[in-house]
């Protein structure tokens, strides 16, 4: 436990020092900072009508306010540390579900494996880092039937990045107690934006967000690392109708598989929660049209825990082989950190291909990698 915590503290200090020394280098946070400033000024929209720029709900600008008010050399490292803390806490809480008797060792193994995949997001200050932690925290809350906490984590994720609506919807489809909580909480979060002194400005910004949302969902460049970015990289260009149809079909398949996981692991809430959220994350990585290379830190949190548990040899029939393959896969989710010649050779196509293979193996094995212990966890009604 001391080693694991020490690694997180050391990683956070290194990132913090680098960012504090040069807060405007290799960062995406100027978009967040400017959006927060414009939001509270109430005179200029954070949104432009390009496919880039600020792509989030107004709530993200509101949540970023404490970091924007601080000097850059303080606020920028603090934003990274928030994301790292959420990821570490998510790993710790979920490790207790997966291996209650060897939690500390699993936390250490997962820490070592996930840090490479989190390096790029931490350095750049991207929302993907806190999102990775929130997805794991949602797993822990769902497994323990803590519906209010699960709702909080999922709503925070949606407010930070709208793509998190997909995991929230999938979780609510599989866990009935979430449905009214998420619906009511979502409306409450949207309504909270009217704390702004200019209600007309808020209404206009919601309209701008929706226009931007529709525009950003149709990227014209093959620079994104999703399933179709992989195809475009290989010179395969499906029609827009085909892309939309495949994405819709994939959503239906993800829902059907989630229902299967709920039935397959009936009476085992940790396996159910982990499996449903893992499927949601796999869907996002492969079929979100704006998946970036460092978006895969969200998936790495899950696979690092799976690899760590296989390394410890718990609950798996062929733990040695699973440990090797899961470890290699998790480390492969950090190829952008390995420099020349690895990253130029793998950019765009490699991560979605590896994720697709992992998804097929997971489903073909009837989710046998998700066998969890049940000590101390009461099945939900």
N, C-alpha and C positions, 0 to 999 in steps of 0.2 A: 504494500500500500504506500509506504514511504517513497519507494522508487517511482511508482506511477505518479504520485502527486508531484514529486520532484521533477519528473519529465515535463509535466504540464506547466509547472512554474517556470522552468528553464525555457521552454518553448515560448511561453507568453512574454518573458523578459526579452528574449531575442527579437521577437516580432515587435514588441513595444519600443525597444531602443531604435530599431531600424526605421520604424514609422515616425517616431518622434524626431529623429534626426532629419528626415526628409519626408514630411507628411504629404507632399504633393506629387511624389514620384510613385509610379505604378500603383495607382489607386482608382477606384470607381466612386469613392465617397463624395467627390465634389457634386455629383448629381443629387445625392441625399441632402448634403448641406445646403445647396442652392434651393432645392425644393422646399426644405424647411423654412429657409429665409423668405422665399416668395410666398409661401402659404401664410405665414403670420403677418407679412406686410400687406397682403390682400390686394395688391395692385397688378400683379403679373402672374400668369399661369405657369406652374412648373412644367406643363406639358407642351411639347411642340408636335407638329404633325409629320414627323419623320418616323421611321421604324426603329430608331434608337432613342437615346435620351432616357428621361424618367418614365418608367413603365409600371409604376406601382399605384396602389390606392393612396388617397390623401392621408390615410392613417399612418402610412410609413413615414411621411414627412413629420407627422405629429410625434410618433414614437422616437424619431431621431432628434427631436428638439433638445434634450439634455446634452447630447454630444455636440450639437451645433452651437449651443450657447457657450461652451467651454473653448478656450484657446485651442487651435489645431493641434499643438504638440501635446495636449492633454486629452482632448476629445477623441482624436483619431486612434491612439493606442487603447483608450478605454472602450471604444466600439469593438475593436478586435478582441479585447479581453472578455467582453460580454459574450461574444460568439463562442470563444474557446471554453468559457465557463459552462455555457449551456451544453456544449458537446460533451465535455468531460462529465457533467452531471448526468446527462442522458445515458452515457456509457455505463456509469456507475450504477444507476438505478436499474437498467436493463440487465446488467451482469448479475444482479441479485436474483433476477427471475430465472436466468439461464443456468446458473450454477450456485445455488445458495451456500453450499459448504465450501466452495473455492472461489468466492466472489473476488477477493483481492487479486488472486493470480489471473483470473479472467480479465479483470479491469486492467491489469498491467499489460497482458498480451494484446488486448484490444487497443490500448493506448499506443503501444509501439507500432502497431500496424496502421492505425488511422492517421497518425501525425503526418506522414508523407502526403497523403491525399488532401489534408487540410491546409497544407503550407501555402498553396497558391491563393485560396480564398482568404486565408488569414492575412496574407501580405497585402492583397488588394482591397480588403475590407468588404467583401461581397456578402449579401444577405444569405447566400447559400450556407454559410458557416452556422449562424444561429438556427437556420432552418433544419440543418442536420441534427442539432441537439433537440429541437422541439419535436421532431418526429419520434425520436427515441423516448423522450419524456412522455409523449402520448402513448407509446407502447406500454410503458410502466403503469400509467394511470388506468388504461383500459384493462390491463391484465388484473388489476386489483379492484375493478368495478368502481373506481373513483371518477364518476362521470363528470363532476364539476371541474376537477383538475384536468381531465382529458379535454373537456370543452375549452378551458382556458388555453392550454397548449396549442390546440388546433386553431383556435381563433387568432392567437398571436401570430401563428405561422401565416394564416391567410392575410392578416393585416400587414405583415412584412412583405409578403410576395403572393400575388393572386393565384399563382399556380398551385399553392397549397390547398386550394378549394377542392382539388381532386382527391387527395387523401382524406380530407374532412368529409366529403360526400360518401366515399367508400366506407369509412369507419361508421358513419351514421346509418348506412344501409345494412351493416352487419351488427350494429349494437343499437337496438331500439331506444334505450334510455338517452342516447345522445341527440336524437332527432329534434325534439322541442328545444333542448338546451342550445344546440348549435344554431337553430333557426332564430330563436329569440336573441341569443348573444350576437349573432351576425347583424341583425337589425339594430340592436343597441349600439354596436360598434359603428355602424354607418351613421346612426343618428347622432353619436357623440361628436361628429365633425362639426355640428352646428354650434359648438361652444365658441366657434370663431365669431368675432364681433360683426362680421358682415355676412348674413345668411345668404344673400344673393350671390356672393362670391363662391360660397360652398356649393350651391346648386349648379353654378356654371362649371365648377371644377369636376363635379361628378359627370357632367355631360362630356367634358374634355377627356376625362379618364376613359369613358366608354368608347369614344371615337379612337383614342389611342390604343385601347385594348384590341379593337377589331383590326386596326392597322398593323399593330405589332405581331398579331397572330398569323400574318401572311409574309414571313421573311422572304426577301427576294434574293438573298445571297446564300451560298452553300458553305457558310462559315460556322454553322452550328453543328454540334456533335450528337445529333439524334439519329434515329433510324433512317430518315429521309436525307439528312445531311450525308450519311454514309453512302447512300445510293447515288446522290448527286456527285459525290467525290469520285465515284467509280464510273461516272458518265451515264447513269441511269436517271431519267427525268420523268417520273410519273406525272400525270395530269393533276391539276388542282382538285378536281372532283374525286380522283382515285385516292389522293392523299387524305382528303377529308373523310372519305368512306372507310379507309383503313384505320384512321385514328378512332373513328366512332366504333368500328368493330372491335378494336383493341380495348376500348373502354368497356364494352359488353363482356369481352372475354375476361378482363380483370375482375369485373363484378362476379361473373360466374365462378371463377377460380376462388375468389374470396369466400363465397358461400360454401364452396366445397371445403375450404380450409376450416371454416366454422364447424362443419359437420364432421370432417375428418378428425378434428381434435376436440370433439365435444367433451366437456368436463375438464378441459385443460386450457384455462383462459390465457396463460402466458403464450402458449403456442398459437392460439387463435389471434391474439393481438399482434404478435410479432409477424405472423404470416400475412395478415391483412395489410398492415402498414408496409411490409416489404413489397407486396404486390403493387401497392399504390406508388411506391418510390420507383419500382421498375417501370411502371407505366410512364411516370414523369420523365425518367431518363431517356426512354426510347421514343416517346411520342409527344412530348412537349416541344413545340416548334422552335423554342429558343434555348434548348439545352446547350450549355457551354462545356468546355473541357473540365473546368473546376466545379461544375454542378455536381459531379459524381462523388463529391465528398458526402453528399446526403446518403448515397448508397453505401459508401465505404464504412460508415458507422455500423450498418447492419452486418456487412460481410466481415468486418474486423471482429465483431463479437462471435459470429459463426465460426470463423477461423480459430479464434482463441479457445473456444469451447472444444473444437476438434483437437487442438494441440493438447489440451488437458485430458482428452480421451474420454469425456463423459457422454453417455447416452447415444453413442454412434457405433454401429457395427464395424465399419471400416474407417476408424478415426484417423489412422495414419495417412491414407490416401486423401481423405477429405481435408485434413489439415494442410497438406501440401498444396492442393489445388485451390482451396479457399484463400490461403496465404498469398499465393502467386496472383490470384485474381484481385485481391485487395491492394496489393502493391502495384498491380498494373493500372489501377484507377488513379495512380499518381504519375503517369508517364510524362505529364507536362513539366514535372520537376526534375526530370533526369537529363535534360539538356540535349545537346547535339551528340550523336546523330539520332538518338532514340525518338525524341519528340517530333522532329520534322518528318520522320518516317511513319509515325503512328497518328499524326494529327488528323482530326475529324473522324476517321473511319474506325480506329481501333477500339475505342471504348464502347461505342454502341454494338459493335460486333461481339466483343467479349461479354457484354451484358446480355445480348440476345442468346448467346450460347449458355450462359449461366441460367437464364430464365428457362430455357428448354430442358436443361439438366434437372433443375428444381422441379418442374412440372412432371417430367418423365419419371422421376423418382418418387412421385406422389408425396412430395414435400417431406420426405423422410429426414432431411436435414433440420427440420423444425421440432423434433422431439424434445420436449422440455420436461424437467421435473415438476412435480405438483406440490411440493412441500409448502405448507403455509398459505396456499392460495385457494380461496373459496370460489368455486364456479359461480358465475353470474346467473341470476334467475333467467 
